Amino acid sequence: MTNRLFQINQNIFQIELFDYLSPEKNKTKKIPTSLVYAGSLSKSSWIKSYSLKIPIDIFGRLPKKWSLEKNDYLVLHKPIIPDQLPIFLNNKWGLVWDEDQEKNKTNYQNYQKINSPHKLSLYLAANIPVIVWEKSAITNFVLENKIGIAINNLAEIPDKIKKAEIDFDNLDNLSKKIRGGYFTEKLLRKIISLDGCH
């Protein structure tokens, strides 16, 4: 998103990742076999037609107009207090996936091209690998750090997770940083340093 704002004649600071302060600590050391999705379900119309034979836990409030058919692979949970949520996400793949139900009326998926979603920070705070859209702004970061996989559509998930190579030590290190406020502190130090030069 920073690149889109270059024409503004002011200092622009980019936070690498949003921090997610939480005392909870998980340990993930093997490739998970199930998924989790947490967040606003109004941006997640794909839930209504979820057909993968991979268990998925959904944390969020179901929109009133929605109805879900019985699905043995999908479990819907009520929202949980944010700082306690990471402990419930242990040993799963964190799915970062927004989709437009009516493509001419919303731009949830396109927004991922310029956005660093808070959902990513939640999953990393929970110390779990992530699945992201291959055209999203966070894809390079995820792949370069070997903390997840990138997909073009949900149908690719089964094959991609079978071939996934995750750097769990790096994942653990990022999790500690995010839970401890590292990225916010780093940005503030940068701002203070620049302000001191004036």
C-alpha positions as CSV (number, residue, x, y, z in Angstrom):
1,M,0.0,0.0,0.0
2,T,2.9,2.3,0.7
3,N,3.8,2.4,-3.0
4,R,0.3,3.7,-3.8
5,L,0.9,6.7,-1.5
6,F,4.3,7.9,-2.8
7,Q,2.7,11.0,-4.4
8,I,1.8,12.3,-0.9
9,N,4.4,14.9,0.1
10,Q,4.9,13.6,3.6
11,N,6.9,10.9,5.4
12,I,5.2,7.6,5.0
13,F,6.0,4.7,7.4
14,Q,5.2,1.1,6.7
15,I,4.7,-1.4,9.5
16,E,5.9,-4.8,8.3
17,L,3.3,-6.8,10.2
18,F,0.6,-5.8,12.7
19,D,1.5,-7.0,16.2
20,Y,-1.0,-9.3,18.0
21,L,-0.3,-9.1,21.7
22,S,-1.2,-12.3,23.5
23,P,0.3,-14.2,26.4
24,E,-0.7,-17.5,24.8
25,K,2.1,-19.6,23.3
26,N,1.6,-22.6,21.0
27,K,4.2,-24.9,19.5
28,T,3.8,-26.2,16.0
29,K,6.5,-28.5,14.7
30,K,4.8,-30.6,12.1
31,I,2.7,-29.9,9.0
32,P,-1.0,-29.6,10.1
33,T,-3.7,-31.6,8.5
34,S,-6.7,-29.3,9.2
35,L,-7.5,-25.6,8.6
36,V,-8.8,-22.7,10.6
37,Y,-10.4,-19.4,9.5
38,A,-11.1,-16.6,12.0
39,G,-12.6,-13.2,11.2
40,S,-15.5,-11.5,9.5
41,L,-17.6,-14.1,7.8
42,S,-19.4,-11.5,5.7
43,K,-16.3,-11.5,3.5
44,S,-16.2,-15.3,3.3
45,S,-19.0,-16.5,1.2
46,W,-16.9,-19.5,0.2
47,I,-17.8,-21.0,3.6
48,K,-21.4,-21.7,2.3
49,S,-20.1,-24.0,-0.4
50,Y,-17.0,-25.4,1.3
51,S,-16.4,-28.9,-0.2
52,L,-12.8,-29.8,0.6
53,K,-12.3,-33.1,2.5
54,I,-10.1,-31.3,5.0
55,P,-11.5,-30.4,8.5
56,I,-11.9,-26.6,9.0
57,D,-12.8,-24.7,12.2
58,I,-14.5,-21.4,11.6
59,F,-14.4,-18.7,14.3
60,G,-16.8,-15.8,13.7
61,R,-20.4,-14.7,13.8
62,L,-22.6,-16.1,11.0
63,P,-24.4,-13.4,9.0
64,K,-28.2,-13.5,9.8
65,K,-29.1,-14.1,6.2
66,W,-26.8,-17.1,5.8
67,S,-27.7,-20.7,6.3
68,L,-25.2,-23.5,6.3
69,E,-25.9,-27.0,5.1
70,K,-24.6,-29.8,7.4
71,N,-21.0,-30.4,6.6
72,D,-19.0,-33.0,8.6
73,Y,-15.7,-31.2,7.7
74,L,-16.8,-27.8,8.9
75,V,-17.2,-26.7,12.5
76,L,-18.6,-23.2,13.3
77,H,-17.5,-21.7,16.6
78,K,-18.7,-18.5,18.3
79,P,-16.3,-15.5,18.5
80,I,-13.7,-15.7,21.2
81,I,-11.9,-12.9,23.1
82,P,-9.0,-11.8,20.8
83,D,-6.1,-12.3,23.2
84,Q,-7.4,-15.8,24.0
85,L,-8.1,-16.8,20.5
86,P,-4.6,-18.0,19.5
87,I,-4.6,-20.9,21.9
88,F,-7.6,-22.4,20.1
89,L,-5.8,-22.3,16.7
90,N,-3.1,-24.8,17.6
91,N,-1.7,-27.2,14.9
92,K,-3.8,-26.0,12.0
93,W,-3.3,-24.1,8.8
94,G,-4.4,-20.4,9.1
95,L,-6.4,-19.5,6.1
96,V,-6.1,-15.9,4.9
97,W,-8.9,-15.8,2.3
98,D,-11.5,-13.2,1.5
99,E,-13.9,-13.7,-1.4
100,D,-16.6,-11.6,-3.1
101,Q,-20.0,-13.0,-3.1
102,E,-21.2,-10.4,-5.6
103,K,-18.1,-9.3,-7.5
104,N,-19.6,-6.1,-8.9
105,K,-20.6,-4.9,-5.4
106,T,-17.5,-5.7,-3.2
107,N,-13.8,-5.8,-3.6
108,Y,-12.7,-7.9,-0.7
109,Q,-10.4,-10.1,-2.7
110,N,-8.8,-7.2,-4.7
111,Y,-8.2,-5.4,-1.4
112,Q,-5.8,-8.2,-0.5
113,K,-3.4,-7.0,-3.2
114,I,-2.6,-3.9,-1.1
115,N,-3.5,-4.9,2.4
116,S,-1.6,-6.6,5.3
117,P,-4.5,-8.4,7.0
118,H,-4.7,-8.6,10.8
119,K,-5.8,-12.2,10.3
120,L,-2.2,-13.0,9.2
121,S,-0.9,-11.6,12.5
122,L,-3.4,-13.7,14.5
123,Y,-2.3,-16.9,12.9
124,L,1.4,-16.1,13.3
125,A,0.8,-15.2,17.0
126,A,-0.8,-18.7,17.2
127,N,2.4,-20.0,15.7
128,I,0.7,-21.8,12.8
129,P,1.6,-21.8,9.1
130,V,-0.6,-19.8,6.8
131,I,-2.4,-20.2,3.4
132,V,-2.6,-17.0,1.4
133,W,-3.9,-15.9,-2.0
134,E,-1.0,-15.9,-4.5
135,K,-1.8,-12.4,-5.7
136,S,-1.9,-10.9,-2.2
137,A,0.5,-8.2,-0.9
138,I,1.8,-10.6,1.7
139,T,2.6,-13.6,-0.5
140,N,6.3,-12.8,-1.0
141,F,6.8,-12.3,2.7
142,V,5.1,-15.7,3.4
143,L,7.0,-17.6,0.8
144,E,10.4,-16.0,1.4
145,N,10.1,-16.8,5.2
146,K,8.8,-20.3,4.5
147,I,5.9,-19.8,6.9
148,G,3.1,-20.9,4.5
149,I,1.9,-21.6,1.0
150,A,0.2,-19.6,-1.7
151,I,-2.8,-20.7,-3.7
152,N,-4.9,-19.3,-6.6
153,N,-8.1,-21.1,-5.4
154,L,-9.2,-23.2,-2.5
155,A,-9.2,-26.4,-4.6
156,E,-5.4,-26.3,-4.6
157,I,-5.1,-26.6,-0.9
158,P,-4.9,-30.5,-0.6
159,D,-2.0,-30.8,-3.0
160,K,-0.2,-27.7,-1.8
161,I,-0.1,-28.8,1.8
162,K,1.2,-32.2,0.9
163,K,4.2,-30.6,-0.7
164,A,4.7,-27.8,1.8
165,E,8.0,-27.0,3.4
166,I,7.7,-24.9,6.5
167,D,10.6,-23.3,8.5
168,F,9.1,-23.9,12.0
169,D,12.0,-22.2,13.7
170,N,11.4,-19.0,11.7
171,L,7.7,-19.3,12.3
172,D,8.3,-19.6,16.1
173,N,10.6,-16.5,16.0
174,L,8.0,-14.4,14.1
175,S,5.4,-15.6,16.6
176,K,7.4,-14.3,19.5
177,K,8.0,-11.0,17.8
178,I,4.3,-10.4,17.0
179,R,3.1,-11.4,20.5
180,G,5.7,-9.1,22.1
181,G,5.0,-6.0,20.0
182,Y,8.3,-6.1,18.1
183,F,7.0,-4.5,14.8
184,T,5.2,-1.6,16.5
185,E,8.3,-0.8,18.6
186,K,10.5,-1.0,15.5
187,L,8.3,1.4,13.6
188,L,8.1,3.8,16.6
189,R,11.8,3.9,16.9
190,K,12.1,4.7,13.3
191,I,9.7,7.6,13.6
192,I,11.4,8.9,16.7
193,S,14.8,8.7,15.1
194,L,13.6,10.7,12.0
195,D,11.8,13.3,14.2
196,G,15.1,13.8,16.1
197,C,16.8,14.8,12.9
198,H,14.6,17.9,12.5
